Amino acid sequence: MQRRTVITSDSPLPSISEVSVVQRLHDHDAMITRNPLVVHYERCQPPADAPTGESHAVWYELTDRINYLPGLRGQVRYRACFHDTPQGLQTHIYAPMGVDIRNEWSVRRGGEGLYLQERVELRCPLGMTGFIRRTLTRAHRELVARLGQMDQPWGDE
């Protein structure tokens, strides 16, 4: 049985230009390497059964290191497509065991200035929801913190 979970988070981006943040979101290599879970990745061709809307996106095969329990680690290999948008980035992850994750990262303007909004739609087997949600939340929190460190090198800068 599959369960659908939506997670939305807003992170303030003080004193960072919208253009700079969008450029960083469009830098797929840097976004991938800044993700604390990813241990390997390479660009790949879209699968033959890729949905029409995703067949022209940029595809990667990624390997994450996952801590299942204290002292018990493993690796998960999966494919994901990346699609740049005017305000950010959309990704769609196809992981083993029916795990399907759609991320939308977008720069928004609010009363206090700019913020990065991340919307995650997670579909996975019912018993895995809590674990995957916690793992994603921790990893993405660290990725957003790294994105906000504009004075530090990003990618090949």
PyMOL CGO cylinders between C-alpha atoms (Angstrom):
from pymol import cmd
from pymol.cgo import CYLINDER

trace = [
    CYLINDER, 0.00, 0.00, 0.00, 1.40, 3.38, -1.08, 0.3, 1, 1, 1, 1, 1, 1,
    CYLINDER, 1.40, 3.38, -1.08, 1.15, 6.50, 1.03, 0.3, 1, 1, 1, 1, 1, 1,
    CYLINDER, 1.15, 6.50, 1.03, 1.34, 10.07, -0.29, 0.3, 1, 1, 1, 1, 1, 1,
    CYLINDER, 1.34, 10.07, -0.29, 2.99, 12.68, 1.94, 0.3, 1, 1, 1, 1, 1, 1,
    CYLINDER, 2.99, 12.68, 1.94, 3.59, 16.34, 1.10, 0.3, 1, 1, 1, 1, 1, 1,
    CYLINDER, 3.59, 16.34, 1.10, 6.28, 18.31, 2.94, 0.3, 1, 1, 1, 1, 1, 1,
    CYLINDER, 6.28, 18.31, 2.94, 6.69, 22.05, 2.42, 0.3, 1, 1, 1, 1, 1, 1,
    CYLINDER, 6.69, 22.05, 2.42, 9.43, 24.12, 4.00, 0.3, 1, 1, 1, 1, 1, 1,
    CYLINDER, 9.43, 24.12, 4.00, 10.38, 27.77, 3.67, 0.3, 1, 1, 1, 1, 1, 1,
    CYLINDER, 10.38, 27.77, 3.67, 13.92, 28.94, 4.41, 0.3, 1, 1, 1, 1, 1, 1,
    CYLINDER, 13.92, 28.94, 4.41, 14.81, 32.65, 4.56, 0.3, 1, 1, 1, 1, 1, 1,
    CYLINDER, 14.81, 32.65, 4.56, 17.58, 33.81, 2.23, 0.3, 1, 1, 1, 1, 1, 1,
    CYLINDER, 17.58, 33.81, 2.23, 18.87, 37.01, 3.81, 0.3, 1, 1, 1, 1, 1, 1,
    CYLINDER, 18.87, 37.01, 3.81, 21.08, 39.25, 1.67, 0.3, 1, 1, 1, 1, 1, 1,
    CYLINDER, 21.08, 39.25, 1.67, 21.21, 36.84, -1.27, 0.3, 1, 1, 1, 1, 1, 1,
    CYLINDER, 21.21, 36.84, -1.27, 20.06, 37.86, -4.73, 0.3, 1, 1, 1, 1, 1, 1,
    CYLINDER, 20.06, 37.86, -4.73, 17.30, 35.92, -6.45, 0.3, 1, 1, 1, 1, 1, 1,
    CYLINDER, 17.30, 35.92, -6.45, 19.46, 35.50, -9.55, 0.3, 1, 1, 1, 1, 1, 1,
    CYLINDER, 19.46, 35.50, -9.55, 22.31, 33.96, -7.51, 0.3, 1, 1, 1, 1, 1, 1,
    CYLINDER, 22.31, 33.96, -7.51, 20.04, 31.44, -5.83, 0.3, 1, 1, 1, 1, 1, 1,
    CYLINDER, 20.04, 31.44, -5.83, 18.36, 30.41, -9.10, 0.3, 1, 1, 1, 1, 1, 1,
    CYLINDER, 18.36, 30.41, -9.10, 21.79, 30.02, -10.74, 0.3, 1, 1, 1, 1, 1, 1,
    CYLINDER, 21.79, 30.02, -10.74, 22.85, 27.72, -7.93, 0.3, 1, 1, 1, 1, 1, 1,
    CYLINDER, 22.85, 27.72, -7.93, 19.66, 25.68, -8.18, 0.3, 1, 1, 1, 1, 1, 1,
    CYLINDER, 19.66, 25.68, -8.18, 20.34, 25.28, -11.91, 0.3, 1, 1, 1, 1, 1, 1,
    CYLINDER, 20.34, 25.28, -11.91, 23.87, 23.99, -11.19, 0.3, 1, 1, 1, 1, 1, 1,
    CYLINDER, 23.87, 23.99, -11.19, 22.91, 20.31, -11.01, 0.3, 1, 1, 1, 1, 1, 1,
    CYLINDER, 22.91, 20.31, -11.01, 26.42, 19.04, -10.29, 0.3, 1, 1, 1, 1, 1, 1,
    CYLINDER, 26.42, 19.04, -10.29, 26.78, 21.35, -7.31, 0.3, 1, 1, 1, 1, 1, 1,
    CYLINDER, 26.78, 21.35, -7.31, 23.27, 20.62, -6.03, 0.3, 1, 1, 1, 1, 1, 1,
    CYLINDER, 23.27, 20.62, -6.03, 24.00, 16.90, -6.16, 0.3, 1, 1, 1, 1, 1, 1,
    CYLINDER, 24.00, 16.90, -6.16, 27.43, 17.11, -4.53, 0.3, 1, 1, 1, 1, 1, 1,
    CYLINDER, 27.43, 17.11, -4.53, 26.10, 19.38, -1.77, 0.3, 1, 1, 1, 1, 1, 1,
    CYLINDER, 26.10, 19.38, -1.77, 23.52, 16.73, -0.81, 0.3, 1, 1, 1, 1, 1, 1,
    CYLINDER, 23.52, 16.73, -0.81, 25.03, 14.98, 2.22, 0.3, 1, 1, 1, 1, 1, 1,
    CYLINDER, 25.03, 14.98, 2.22, 23.52, 11.60, 1.24, 0.3, 1, 1, 1, 1, 1, 1,
    CYLINDER, 23.52, 11.60, 1.24, 25.03, 11.34, -2.26, 0.3, 1, 1, 1, 1, 1, 1,
    CYLINDER, 25.03, 11.34, -2.26, 28.27, 9.36, -2.55, 0.3, 1, 1, 1, 1, 1, 1,
    CYLINDER, 28.27, 9.36, -2.55, 28.31, 8.90, -6.33, 0.3, 1, 1, 1, 1, 1, 1,
    CYLINDER, 28.31, 8.90, -6.33, 26.49, 10.17, -9.39, 0.3, 1, 1, 1, 1, 1, 1,
    CYLINDER, 26.49, 10.17, -9.39, 26.76, 10.20, -13.15, 0.3, 1, 1, 1, 1, 1, 1,
    CYLINDER, 26.76, 10.20, -13.15, 24.69, 11.56, -15.95, 0.3, 1, 1, 1, 1, 1, 1,
    CYLINDER, 24.69, 11.56, -15.95, 22.62, 8.96, -17.80, 0.3, 1, 1, 1, 1, 1, 1,
    CYLINDER, 22.62, 8.96, -17.80, 20.09, 8.62, -20.59, 0.3, 1, 1, 1, 1, 1, 1,
    CYLINDER, 20.09, 8.62, -20.59, 16.37, 8.80, -19.79, 0.3, 1, 1, 1, 1, 1, 1,
    CYLINDER, 16.37, 8.80, -19.79, 14.85, 5.35, -19.35, 0.3, 1, 1, 1, 1, 1, 1,
    CYLINDER, 14.85, 5.35, -19.35, 12.83, 4.06, -22.29, 0.3, 1, 1, 1, 1, 1, 1,
    CYLINDER, 12.83, 4.06, -22.29, 9.65, 4.31, -20.22, 0.3, 1, 1, 1, 1, 1, 1,
    CYLINDER, 9.65, 4.31, -20.22, 10.26, 7.91, -19.05, 0.3, 1, 1, 1, 1, 1, 1,
    CYLINDER, 10.26, 7.91, -19.05, 7.08, 9.99, -19.03, 0.3, 1, 1, 1, 1, 1, 1,
    CYLINDER, 7.08, 9.99, -19.03, 6.78, 12.29, -22.04, 0.3, 1, 1, 1, 1, 1, 1,
    CYLINDER, 6.78, 12.29, -22.04, 7.21, 15.41, -19.91, 0.3, 1, 1, 1, 1, 1, 1,
    CYLINDER, 7.21, 15.41, -19.91, 10.46, 14.07, -18.43, 0.3, 1, 1, 1, 1, 1, 1,
    CYLINDER, 10.46, 14.07, -18.43, 12.08, 12.45, -21.46, 0.3, 1, 1, 1, 1, 1, 1,
    CYLINDER, 12.08, 12.45, -21.46, 13.88, 15.69, -22.37, 0.3, 1, 1, 1, 1, 1, 1,
    CYLINDER, 13.88, 15.69, -22.37, 15.00, 16.49, -18.82, 0.3, 1, 1, 1, 1, 1, 1,
    CYLINDER, 15.00, 16.49, -18.82, 18.57, 15.93, -17.60, 0.3, 1, 1, 1, 1, 1, 1,
    CYLINDER, 18.57, 15.93, -17.60, 18.86, 12.48, -16.01, 0.3, 1, 1, 1, 1, 1, 1,
    CYLINDER, 18.86, 12.48, -16.01, 21.32, 11.18, -13.42, 0.3, 1, 1, 1, 1, 1, 1,
    CYLINDER, 21.32, 11.18, -13.42, 21.97, 7.88, -11.73, 0.3, 1, 1, 1, 1, 1, 1,
    CYLINDER, 21.97, 7.88, -11.73, 22.80, 8.53, -8.08, 0.3, 1, 1, 1, 1, 1, 1,
    CYLINDER, 22.80, 8.53, -8.08, 23.96, 6.49, -5.11, 0.3, 1, 1, 1, 1, 1, 1,
    CYLINDER, 23.96, 6.49, -5.11, 23.08, 7.58, -1.57, 0.3, 1, 1, 1, 1, 1, 1,
    CYLINDER, 23.08, 7.58, -1.57, 24.61, 6.35, 1.68, 0.3, 1, 1, 1, 1, 1, 1,
    CYLINDER, 24.61, 6.35, 1.68, 21.79, 5.69, 4.12, 0.3, 1, 1, 1, 1, 1, 1,
    CYLINDER, 21.79, 5.69, 4.12, 21.97, 5.09, 7.88, 0.3, 1, 1, 1, 1, 1, 1,
    CYLINDER, 21.97, 5.09, 7.88, 19.18, 2.62, 8.53, 0.3, 1, 1, 1, 1, 1, 1,
    CYLINDER, 19.18, 2.62, 8.53, 19.92, 2.13, 12.23, 0.3, 1, 1, 1, 1, 1, 1,
    CYLINDER, 19.92, 2.13, 12.23, 22.88, 3.08, 14.44, 0.3, 1, 1, 1, 1, 1, 1,
    CYLINDER, 22.88, 3.08, 14.44, 25.76, 1.06, 13.06, 0.3, 1, 1, 1, 1, 1, 1,
    CYLINDER, 25.76, 1.06, 13.06, 23.77, -0.22, 10.06, 0.3, 1, 1, 1, 1, 1, 1,
    CYLINDER, 23.77, -0.22, 10.06, 24.51, 1.58, 6.80, 0.3, 1, 1, 1, 1, 1, 1,
    CYLINDER, 24.51, 1.58, 6.80, 23.75, 0.79, 3.22, 0.3, 1, 1, 1, 1, 1, 1,
    CYLINDER, 23.75, 0.79, 3.22, 23.62, 2.30, -0.21, 0.3, 1, 1, 1, 1, 1, 1,
    CYLINDER, 23.62, 2.30, -0.21, 20.67, 2.98, -2.47, 0.3, 1, 1, 1, 1, 1, 1,
    CYLINDER, 20.67, 2.98, -2.47, 21.06, 3.51, -6.21, 0.3, 1, 1, 1, 1, 1, 1,
    CYLINDER, 21.06, 3.51, -6.21, 18.34, 5.31, -8.15, 0.3, 1, 1, 1, 1, 1, 1,
    CYLINDER, 18.34, 5.31, -8.15, 17.59, 7.53, -11.15, 0.3, 1, 1, 1, 1, 1, 1,
    CYLINDER, 17.59, 7.53, -11.15, 16.39, 11.11, -11.08, 0.3, 1, 1, 1, 1, 1, 1,
    CYLINDER, 16.39, 11.11, -11.08, 15.53, 13.74, -13.63, 0.3, 1, 1, 1, 1, 1, 1,
    CYLINDER, 15.53, 13.74, -13.63, 16.30, 17.44, -13.19, 0.3, 1, 1, 1, 1, 1, 1,
    CYLINDER, 16.30, 17.44, -13.19, 14.31, 20.20, -14.86, 0.3, 1, 1, 1, 1, 1, 1,
    CYLINDER, 14.31, 20.20, -14.86, 15.27, 23.87, -14.48, 0.3, 1, 1, 1, 1, 1, 1,
    CYLINDER, 15.27, 23.87, -14.48, 12.40, 26.32, -14.02, 0.3, 1, 1, 1, 1, 1, 1,
    CYLINDER, 12.40, 26.32, -14.02, 12.47, 30.14, -14.13, 0.3, 1, 1, 1, 1, 1, 1,
    CYLINDER, 12.47, 30.14, -14.13, 12.20, 30.26, -10.33, 0.3, 1, 1, 1, 1, 1, 1,
    CYLINDER, 12.20, 30.26, -10.33, 14.25, 27.19, -9.43, 0.3, 1, 1, 1, 1, 1, 1,
    CYLINDER, 14.25, 27.19, -9.43, 14.43, 23.45, -9.99, 0.3, 1, 1, 1, 1, 1, 1,
    CYLINDER, 14.43, 23.45, -9.99, 12.16, 20.42, -10.18, 0.3, 1, 1, 1, 1, 1, 1,
    CYLINDER, 12.16, 20.42, -10.18, 13.45, 16.91, -9.61, 0.3, 1, 1, 1, 1, 1, 1,
    CYLINDER, 13.45, 16.91, -9.61, 11.76, 13.54, -9.83, 0.3, 1, 1, 1, 1, 1, 1,
    CYLINDER, 11.76, 13.54, -9.83, 13.40, 10.59, -8.09, 0.3, 1, 1, 1, 1, 1, 1,
    CYLINDER, 13.40, 10.59, -8.09, 12.63, 6.99, -8.99, 0.3, 1, 1, 1, 1, 1, 1,
    CYLINDER, 12.63, 6.99, -8.99, 14.06, 4.86, -6.18, 0.3, 1, 1, 1, 1, 1, 1,
    CYLINDER, 14.06, 4.86, -6.18, 13.78, 1.12, -5.45, 0.3, 1, 1, 1, 1, 1, 1,
    CYLINDER, 13.78, 1.12, -5.45, 10.81, -0.40, -3.63, 0.3, 1, 1, 1, 1, 1, 1,
    CYLINDER, 10.81, -0.40, -3.63, 8.31, 1.96, -5.26, 0.3, 1, 1, 1, 1, 1, 1,
    CYLINDER, 8.31, 1.96, -5.26, 9.73, 5.13, -3.68, 0.3, 1, 1, 1, 1, 1, 1,
    CYLINDER, 9.73, 5.13, -3.68, 8.78, 8.14, -5.82, 0.3, 1, 1, 1, 1, 1, 1,
    CYLINDER, 8.78, 8.14, -5.82, 9.88, 11.64, -4.76, 0.3, 1, 1, 1, 1, 1, 1,
    CYLINDER, 9.88, 11.64, -4.76, 9.08, 14.89, -6.55, 0.3, 1, 1, 1, 1, 1, 1,
    CYLINDER, 9.08, 14.89, -6.55, 10.90, 18.01, -5.34, 0.3, 1, 1, 1, 1, 1, 1,
    CYLINDER, 10.90, 18.01, -5.34, 10.22, 21.57, -6.34, 0.3, 1, 1, 1, 1, 1, 1,
    CYLINDER, 10.22, 21.57, -6.34, 12.73, 24.19, -5.21, 0.3, 1, 1, 1, 1, 1, 1,
    CYLINDER, 12.73, 24.19, -5.21, 11.68, 27.78, -5.90, 0.3, 1, 1, 1, 1, 1, 1,
    CYLINDER, 11.68, 27.78, -5.90, 12.78, 31.25, -4.87, 0.3, 1, 1, 1, 1, 1, 1,
    CYLINDER, 12.78, 31.25, -4.87, 9.87, 33.28, -3.49, 0.3, 1, 1, 1, 1, 1, 1,
    CYLINDER, 9.87, 33.28, -3.49, 9.46, 36.83, -2.29, 0.3, 1, 1, 1, 1, 1, 1,
    CYLINDER, 9.46, 36.83, -2.29, 7.75, 37.54, 1.03, 0.3, 1, 1, 1, 1, 1, 1,
    CYLINDER, 7.75, 37.54, 1.03, 7.33, 40.39, 3.49, 0.3, 1, 1, 1, 1, 1, 1,
    CYLINDER, 7.33, 40.39, 3.49, 10.79, 39.81, 4.98, 0.3, 1, 1, 1, 1, 1, 1,
    CYLINDER, 10.79, 39.81, 4.98, 12.57, 39.36, 1.63, 0.3, 1, 1, 1, 1, 1, 1,
    CYLINDER, 12.57, 39.36, 1.63, 13.52, 36.27, -0.32, 0.3, 1, 1, 1, 1, 1, 1,
    CYLINDER, 13.52, 36.27, -0.32, 13.00, 32.72, 0.83, 0.3, 1, 1, 1, 1, 1, 1,
    CYLINDER, 13.00, 32.72, 0.83, 13.59, 29.30, -0.66, 0.3, 1, 1, 1, 1, 1, 1,
    CYLINDER, 13.59, 29.30, -0.66, 10.49, 27.15, -0.75, 0.3, 1, 1, 1, 1, 1, 1,
    CYLINDER, 10.49, 27.15, -0.75, 10.88, 23.42, -1.07, 0.3, 1, 1, 1, 1, 1, 1,
    CYLINDER, 10.88, 23.42, -1.07, 7.85, 21.28, -1.76, 0.3, 1, 1, 1, 1, 1, 1,
    CYLINDER, 7.85, 21.28, -1.76, 8.33, 17.53, -1.61, 0.3, 1, 1, 1, 1, 1, 1,
    CYLINDER, 8.33, 17.53, -1.61, 5.74, 15.00, -2.69, 0.3, 1, 1, 1, 1, 1, 1,
    CYLINDER, 5.74, 15.00, -2.69, 6.71, 11.57, -1.39, 0.3, 1, 1, 1, 1, 1, 1,
    CYLINDER, 6.71, 11.57, -1.39, 5.00, 8.34, -2.41, 0.3, 1, 1, 1, 1, 1, 1,
    CYLINDER, 5.00, 8.34, -2.41, 6.26, 5.18, -0.79, 0.3, 1, 1, 1, 1, 1, 1,
    CYLINDER, 6.26, 5.18, -0.79, 5.13, 2.03, 0.99, 0.3, 1, 1, 1, 1, 1, 1,
    CYLINDER, 5.13, 2.03, 0.99, 3.29, 2.87, 4.21, 0.3, 1, 1, 1, 1, 1, 1,
    CYLINDER, 3.29, 2.87, 4.21, 5.90, 1.38, 6.56, 0.3, 1, 1, 1, 1, 1, 1,
    CYLINDER, 5.90, 1.38, 6.56, 8.73, 3.44, 5.07, 0.3, 1, 1, 1, 1, 1, 1,
    CYLINDER, 8.73, 3.44, 5.07, 7.16, 6.90, 5.24, 0.3, 1, 1, 1, 1, 1, 1,
    CYLINDER, 7.16, 6.90, 5.24, 8.53, 8.03, 8.61, 0.3, 1, 1, 1, 1, 1, 1,
    CYLINDER, 8.53, 8.03, 8.61, 12.08, 6.88, 7.91, 0.3, 1, 1, 1, 1, 1, 1,
    CYLINDER, 12.08, 6.88, 7.91, 12.22, 8.44, 4.43, 0.3, 1, 1, 1, 1, 1, 1,
    CYLINDER, 12.22, 8.44, 4.43, 10.64, 11.68, 5.63, 0.3, 1, 1, 1, 1, 1, 1,
    CYLINDER, 10.64, 11.68, 5.63, 13.20, 12.05, 8.46, 0.3, 1, 1, 1, 1, 1, 1,
    CYLINDER, 13.20, 12.05, 8.46, 16.10, 11.21, 6.15, 0.3, 1, 1, 1, 1, 1, 1,
    CYLINDER, 16.10, 11.21, 6.15, 14.95, 13.71, 3.50, 0.3, 1, 1, 1, 1, 1, 1,
    CYLINDER, 14.95, 13.71, 3.50, 14.28, 16.46, 6.04, 0.3, 1, 1, 1, 1, 1, 1,
    CYLINDER, 14.28, 16.46, 6.04, 17.77, 16.17, 7.58, 0.3, 1, 1, 1, 1, 1, 1,
    CYLINDER, 17.77, 16.17, 7.58, 19.57, 16.01, 4.24, 0.3, 1, 1, 1, 1, 1, 1,
    CYLINDER, 19.57, 16.01, 4.24, 17.63, 18.89, 2.71, 0.3, 1, 1, 1, 1, 1, 1,
    CYLINDER, 17.63, 18.89, 2.71, 18.12, 21.07, 5.79, 0.3, 1, 1, 1, 1, 1, 1,
    CYLINDER, 18.12, 21.07, 5.79, 21.88, 20.66, 5.36, 0.3, 1, 1, 1, 1, 1, 1,
    CYLINDER, 21.88, 20.66, 5.36, 21.66, 21.27, 1.60, 0.3, 1, 1, 1, 1, 1, 1,
    CYLINDER, 21.66, 21.27, 1.60, 19.70, 24.51, 2.16, 0.3, 1, 1, 1, 1, 1, 1,
    CYLINDER, 19.70, 24.51, 2.16, 22.27, 25.65, 4.72, 0.3, 1, 1, 1, 1, 1, 1,
    CYLINDER, 22.27, 25.65, 4.72, 25.03, 25.05, 2.18, 0.3, 1, 1, 1, 1, 1, 1,
    CYLINDER, 25.03, 25.05, 2.18, 23.04, 26.90, -0.48, 0.3, 1, 1, 1, 1, 1, 1,
    CYLINDER, 23.04, 26.90, -0.48, 22.76, 29.89, 1.85, 0.3, 1, 1, 1, 1, 1, 1,
    CYLINDER, 22.76, 29.89, 1.85, 26.52, 30.09, 2.38, 0.3, 1, 1, 1, 1, 1, 1,
    CYLINDER, 26.52, 30.09, 2.38, 27.01, 32.38, -0.58, 0.3, 1, 1, 1, 1, 1, 1,
    CYLINDER, 27.01, 32.38, -0.58, 30.45, 33.54, 0.52, 0.3, 1, 1, 1, 1, 1, 1,
    CYLINDER, 30.45, 33.54, 0.52, 31.81, 30.01, 0.22, 0.3, 1, 1, 1, 1, 1, 1,
    CYLINDER, 31.81, 30.01, 0.22, 32.74, 28.33, -3.08, 0.3, 1, 1, 1, 1, 1, 1,
    CYLINDER, 32.74, 28.33, -3.08, 29.93, 26.57, -4.92, 0.3, 1, 1, 1, 1, 1, 1,
    CYLINDER, 29.93, 26.57, -4.92, 30.66, 23.97, -7.55, 0.3, 1, 1, 1, 1, 1, 1,
    CYLINDER, 30.66, 23.97, -7.55, 33.81, 24.83, -9.49, 0.3, 1, 1, 1, 1, 1, 1,
    CYLINDER, 33.81, 24.83, -9.49, 33.94, 28.50, -8.42, 0.3, 1, 1, 1, 1, 1, 1,
]
cmd.load_cgo(trace, "trace")
